[in-house]
């Protein structure tokens, strides 16, 4: 199995381990986006003065969601 494509991390993982890693990565991006959106909403309601930083969090959350959907399911 490792001889097929030496030098890559995927060549040492079984298909099941690779699938678990992919699921964890997708979950990580969704959780990150959710946390960033919640922080933005909370910050917008509590700290109206720090508008720039709050909107920066929103932009990061949107970029994270877009990245998650564009990445899709990798083979």
Secondary structure, 3 states (H helix, E strand, C coil): CCCCCCCCHHHHCCHHHHHHHHHHHHHHHHHHHHHHHHHHHHHHHHCHHHHHHHHHHHHHHHHHHHHHHHHCCCC
